[in-house]
Amino acid sequence: MAETILVVNAGSSSIKFELFSVDTDDQLDKIIKGQIDGIGTRPRLFAATSKGTLLSDQTWAPEDVCAVPAALEKLIAFLRPQIGGELPAAVGHRVVHGGPDFGEPVAVTSSILSELERLIPLAPLHQPNNLAPIRAVLERRPHLLQVACFDTAFHRGHADIADRYAIPERLYAEGVRRYGFHGLSYEYIVSRLPHIAPDIAGGRVVVAHLGSGASMCAIADGRSVESTMGFTALDGLPMGTRSGQLDPGVVTYLMRAKGMRLEDVESFLYKECGLKGLSGISNDVRDLLASNAPEAKLALDYFAYRIALFTGMLAAAMGGIDAFVFTAGIGENGPAIREAVIRRLEWLGLRVSFNANNSNAVCISGEGAKVPCFVIPTNEELMIATHTLRVARRREAAAVREKRA
């Protein structure tokens, strides 16, 4: 059986995974995709081949898969027969926050894990879930290579002026700064641009990663210049249930006038706001598009409006714009949202082609467009697998050099 790389993206009650084979030229090919969800309540493993052939649809009693370590054991037990009884060569993990010190993927050791755990206050709802499977593998299979791939890493090259808030230096030194997220997605888009649009690959590109979590990034010459997300994944665009950009005074008002505790405010801003809060109907764009309620229209209009506003900001950061890219779930599959955004950006030189947009074409620019607009599916899992394989190969090369020495 060929060497394999397992990619894991863990949530509070689920583990999404993809398994990649590695050929003799180190090319990666996805062979299995699935997830274990309902951990602790109604655990279920669903897995299929890359071509959609069902491999498993299995459930267990809650007490049998009550936490992430047990779910991982079930996952490995399922995967081993699929890959000739072996373990994967390495496991790559999506980790939301790398803080100020982790600017590239890293092989995880116990000390590295401790450093990443200290970043939990910077991403309290994401980081613990991301680290749980890493900890479980370290405890049970310490010799299995694990690689942490950070959503913040792509943005670590920002100019100092873009990373700072107008707060005292001591807080910046502690790590209170603008990080940016969805970096694995943006990095993948950068890798695809030379193949899809070589004329603008080295130019000034605004990428809109629009999903249940949403952000935008200014990319110049393949590097992140500015992002709509800052210190946490709450900032910037309104999202499915997250507020997006918010006056800090709103937080103090909620605590002082409404008597909300810190935990209540945090849960409120992450889970009760965004499109869900604006509409009072749903956090799902599909539900809002299907609704005739004025509140649904308000939420969608607000979403498009904020995307257009931030496009202006990001273009200013680069001194212009040469192309615009939509990606992620809504960006890839929401022609109505794309059209609404482009209509608001006609002043900037964007034009939409009705037919191309509604058929989800790669280029959706209309006649007379001065700034081309693209729809490029993202692939964060492939990016994680790529990074994981590179770390593995570097370790192998270092071991060879050490042996020769």
VOTOR-716296 format. One line per 5 residues: number of its first residue (from 1); their letters; for each residue x negated, y negated, z negated of C-alpha. Coordinates in steps of 0.5 Angstrom, whole numbers, plus 2048, in hexadecimal, padded with zeros to 3 digits. Layout:
// VOTOR-716296
NUM = a = X:Y:Z | ...
// end
This chain:
// VOTOR-716296
1 = maeti = 800:800:800 | 7FE:7F9:802 | 7FB:7F4:7FC | 801:7F0:7F9 | 803:7EA:7F6
6 = lvvna = 809:7E9:7F1 | 80C:7E2:7F1 | 810:7E0:7EB | 814:7DA:7E9 | 817:7DB:7E2
11 = gsssi = 81D:7D7:7DF | 821:7D8:7D9 | 825:7DE:7DB | 822:7E0:7E1 | 81C:7E2:7E5
16 = kfelf = 81B:7E1:7EC | 816:7E4:7F0 | 813:7E6:7F7 | 80E:7EB:7F9 | 809:7EA:7FE
21 = svdtd = 804:7EF:802 | 7FD:7ED:803 | 7FA:7EF:80A | 7F3:7F0:80C | 7F3:7E9:80E
26 = dqldk = 7F6:7E6:808 | 7FC:7E4:80B | 802:7E5:806 | 809:7E8:808 | 80F:7E8:804
31 = iikgq = 811:7EF:803 | 816:7EF:7FD | 81A:7E9:7FA | 81F:7E9:7F4 | 821:7E7:7ED
36 = idgig = 823:7EA:7E6 | 828:7E5:7E3 | 82D:7E5:7DD | 827:7E7:7D9 | 82A:7E8:7D2
41 = trprl = 831:7E8:7D4 | 832:7EC:7DB | 82B:7EE:7DD | 82B:7F0:7E5 | 826:7F1:7EA
46 = faats = 827:7EF:7F1 | 822:7F1:7F6 | 821:7F1:7FE | 81C:7F2:803 | 81A:7EC:807
51 = kgtll = 81F:7EE:80C | 825:7EE:807 | 825:7F6:806 | 828:7F7:7FF | 822:7FA:7FB
56 = sdqtw = 826:7FA:7F4 | 82C:7F7:7F0 | 82B:7FA:7E9 | 82E:7F7:7E3 | 82C:7F9:7DC
61 = apedv = 82F:7F8:7D5 | 82E:7F1:7D2 | 829:7F5:7CC | 825:7F8:7D1 | 823:7F2:7D5
66 = cavpa = 824:7ED:7CF | 81E:7E8:7D1 | 819:7E6:7D6 | 814:7EC:7D4 | 819:7F1:7D5
71 = alekl = 81B:7EE:7DB | 814:7EE:7DE | 813:7F6:7DC | 819:7F7:7E0 | 817:7F3:7E6
76 = iaflr = 810:7F7:7E6 | 813:7FE:7E5 | 817:7FC:7EB | 811:7F9:7EF | 80C:7FF:7EE
81 = pqigg = 80F:804:7F2 | 810:7FF:7F8 | 809:7FE:7F8 | 806:805:7F7 | 806:805:7F0
86 = elpaa = 801:800:7EF | 802:7F9:7EC | 801:7F2:7F0 | 7FA:7F0:7F1 | 7FC:7E9:7ED
91 = vghrv = 803:7E6:7EB | 804:7DE:7ED | 808:7DA:7E8 | 80C:7D3:7EA | 80A:7CF:7E4
96 = vhggp = 80E:7C8:7E4 | 809:7C4:7E0 | 801:7C4:7E0 | 800:7BE:7DC | 7FA:7B9:7DE
101 = dfgep = 7F5:7BF:7DE | 7F8:7C4:7E3 | 7F7:7C1:7EA | 7F7:7C8:7ED | 7F9:7CF:7EC
106 = vavts = 7F5:7D3:7E7 | 7F4:7DA:7E4 | 7F8:7DB:7DE | 7F4:7DD:7D7 | 7F6:7DC:7D0
111 = silse = 7F3:7D6:7CF | 7F6:7D3:7D6 | 7FD:7D5:7D3 | 7FC:7D2:7CD | 7FA:7CB:7D1
116 = lerli = 800:7CC:7D5 | 805:7CD:7CF | 803:7C6:7CC | 806:7C3:7D2 | 80D:7C6:7D0
121 = plapl = 80F:7BF:7CD | 80E:7BC:7D4 | 813:7C1:7D8 | 817:7C4:7D2 | 81C:7C8:7D6
126 = hqpnn = 817:7CB:7DB | 810:7CC:7D8 | 812:7D1:7D3 | 816:7D5:7D8 | 810:7D5:7DD
131 = lapir = 80B:7D7:7D8 | 80F:7DD:7D5 | 80E:7E2:7DA | 806:7E0:7DA | 806:7E1:7D3
136 = avler = 80A:7E8:7D4 | 805:7EA:7D9 | 7FF:7E8:7D5 | 801:7EC:7CF | 803:7F2:7D3
141 = rphll = 7FE:7F2:7D9 | 7F8:7EE:7D7 | 7F4:7F0:7DD | 7F9:7EE:7E2 | 7F7:7E7:7E6
146 = qvacf = 7FC:7E2:7E5 | 7FC:7DB:7E8 | 800:7D5:7E6 | 802:7D1:7EC | 804:7CA:7E9
151 = dtafh = 80A:7C5:7EC | 806:7BF:7EA | 7FF:7C1:7ED | 801:7BE:7F4 | 802:7B7:7F1
156 = rghad = 7FB:7B7:7ED | 7F7:7B3:7F2 | 7FC:7AD:7F1 | 7F9:7A6:7F0 | 7F8:7A4:7E9
161 = iadry = 7FD:79E:7EB | 802:7A3:7ED | 802:7A8:7E7 | 802:7A3:7E1 | 808:7A0:7DD
166 = aiper = 808:799:7DB | 806:79C:7D4 | 800:79B:7CF | 7FA:79F:7D1 | 7FA:7A4:7CB
171 = lyaeg = 801:7A7:7CE | 7FE:7A8:7D5 | 7F8:7AB:7D2 | 7FC:7B0:7CE | 800:7B2:7D5
176 = vrryg = 806:7AD:7D5 | 805:7AC:7DD | 808:7AD:7E3 | 807:7B4:7E6 | 80C:7B6:7EB
181 = fhgls = 80F:7BD:7EC | 811:7C2:7F2 | 80A:7C1:7F4 | 80A:7C8:7F7 | 80F:7C7:7FC
186 = yeyiv = 80C:7C0:7FE | 805:7C4:7FF | 809:7C9:803 | 80C:7C4:808 | 805:7C1:809
191 = srlph = 803:7C8:80B | 808:7C8:810 | 808:7C1:813 | 802:7C2:817 | 806:7C8:81B
196 = iapdi = 80C:7C5:81B | 80B:7BD:81C | 803:7BD:81D | 804:7B5:820 | 806:7B3:819
201 = aggrv = 803:7B8:814 | 7FD:7B4:812 | 802:7AE:812 | 806:7AB:80D | 80C:7AF:80B
206 = vvahl = 812:7AF:806 | 814:7B6:804 | 81B:7B7:801 | 81B:7BD:7FC | 823:7BE:7FB
211 = gsgas = 826:7C3:7F7 | 829:7C4:7F0 | 822:7C1:7EE | 820:7BB:7F3 | 81B:7B7:7F4
216 = mcaia = 817:7B3:7FA | 810:7B2:7FB | 80B:7AD:7FF | 806:7B1:803 | 800:7AE:807
221 = dgrsv = 7FB:7B2:80B | 7FE:7B8:807 | 7FD:7B5:800 | 802:7B3:7FB | 802:7AC:7FA
226 = estmg = 808:7AB:7F6 | 80E:7AF:7F3 | 815:7AD:7F1 | 814:7B1:7EB | 810:7AF:7E5
231 = ftald = 80F:7B1:7DE | 814:7B7:7DE | 818:7BA:7E3 | 81E:7B5:7E1 | 81C:7AF:7E5
236 = glpmg = 81D:7AD:7EC | 823:7AF:7F0 | 82A:7B2:7ED | 82A:7B9:7ED | 82F:7BF:7EC
241 = trsgq = 82F:7BE:7E4 | 82A:7B9:7E3 | 82A:7B1:7E3 | 824:7AF:7E7 | 822:7A8:7E6
246 = ldpgv = 825:7A5:7DF | 824:79F:7DB | 820:7A1:7D5 | 825:79D:7D1 | 82B:7A2:7D3
251 = vtylm = 827:7A7:7CF | 827:7A2:7C9 | 82E:7A0:7CA | 830:7A7:7CA | 82C:7A9:7C3
256 = rakgm = 82E:7A2:7C0 | 835:7A1:7C2 | 837:7A8:7C3 | 834:7AB:7BE | 831:7B1:7C2
261 = rledv = 82B:7B4:7C0 | 824:7B5:7C4 | 826:7BC:7C6 | 82D:7BA:7C8 | 82A:7B5:7CC
266 = esfly = 825:7B9:7CF | 82B:7BE:7D1 | 82F:7B9:7D3 | 82A:7B6:7D8 | 828:7BD:7DB
271 = kecgl = 82F:7C0:7DB | 835:7BB:7DB | 833:7B6:7E0 | 831:7B5:7E7 | 836:7B7:7ED
276 = kglsg = 83A:7BB:7E7 | 83A:7B5:7E3 | 83C:7B0:7E8 | 841:7B4:7EB | 844:7B8:7E5
281 = isndv = 845:7BE:7EA | 83F:7C2:7EC | 837:7C1:7EC | 838:7C5:7F3 | 838:7C1:7F9
286 = rdlla = 83C:7C6:7FD | 841:7C5:7F8 | 841:7BD:7F8 | 841:7BE:800 | 847:7C2:800
291 = snape = 84B:7BD:7FB | 84F:7B8:7FD | 84F:7B4:7F6 | 84C:7AD:7F6 | 847:7AF:7F0
296 = aklal = 844:7B5:7F5 | 843:7AF:7FA | 840:7AB:7F5 | 83B:7B0:7F3 | 839:7B2:7FA
301 = dyfay = 838:7AA:7FC | 834:7A9:7F6 | 830:7AF:7F8 | 82E:7AC:7FF | 82E:7A5:7FD
306 = rialf = 828:7A7:7F8 | 824:7AB:7FD | 825:7A5:801 | 822:7A0:7FC | 81C:7A5:7FA
311 = tgmla = 81A:7A5:801 | 819:79E:801 | 815:79E:7FB | 811:7A4:7FE | 810:7A1:805
316 = aamgg = 80D:79B:801 | 808:79F:7FD | 805:7A1:804 | 806:79B:807 | 80B:79E:80C
321 = idafv = 80E:7A4:80E | 80D:7A9:814 | 812:7AE:813 | 817:7B1:80E | 818:7B8:80C
326 = ftagi = 81E:7BC:809 | 81C:7C2:805 | 81F:7C7:800 | 826:7C9:7FF | 82A:7C3:800
331 = gengp = 825:7C0:805 | 825:7C6:809 | 82C:7C8:809 | 830:7C1:808 | 831:7BE:80F
336 = airea = 836:7B9:80C | 831:7B7:807 | 82C:7B6:80C | 830:7B2:810 | 832:7AD:80A
341 = virrl = 82B:7AC:808 | 829:7AB:810 | 82F:7A6:811 | 82C:7A2:80B | 825:7A2:80E
346 = ewlgl = 826:7A0:815 | 823:799:813 | 81D:79D:812 | 81D:7A0:819 | 820:7A6:817
351 = rvsfn = 826:7A9:81C | 82A:7AF:81B | 82C:7B4:821 | 833:7B7:81F | 832:7BD:823
356 = annsn = 82B:7BF:821 | 82D:7BD:819 | 833:7C1:819 | 82F:7C7:81C | 829:7C7:817
361 = avcis = 824:7C5:81C | 81D:7C4:81A | 81D:7BD:81D | 824:7B9:81C | 822:7B3:81F
366 = gegak = 826:7AF:824 | 825:7AB:82A | 821:7A4:828 | 81E:7A7:821 | 818:7A4:820
371 = vpcfv = 817:7A8:81A | 818:7B0:81B | 81C:7B4:816 | 81A:7BB:815 | 81E:7C1:811
376 = iptne = 818:7C6:80F | 81A:7CC:80A | 816:7CC:804 | 812:7D2:801 | 810:7D1:7FA
381 = elmia = 80F:7D9:7F9 | 80A:7D9:7FF | 806:7D3:7FD | 805:7D7:7F6 | 803:7DD:7F9
386 = thtlr = 7FE:7DA:7FD | 7FB:7D6:7F7 | 7FB:7DD:7F3 | 7F7:7E0:7F9 | 7F2:7DB:7F9
391 = varrr = 7F1:7DB:7F2 | 7F0:7E3:7F2 | 7EB:7E2:7F8 | 7E7:7DD:7F4 | 7E7:7E1:7EE
396 = eaaav = 7E5:7E7:7F2 | 7DF:7E3:7F6 | 7DD:7E1:7EF | 7DC:7E8:7EC | 7D8:7EA:7F2
401 = rekra = 7D3:7E4:7F1 | 7D3:7E6:7EA | 7D1:7ED:7EB | 7CC:7EB:7F1 | 7C9:7E7:7EC
// end
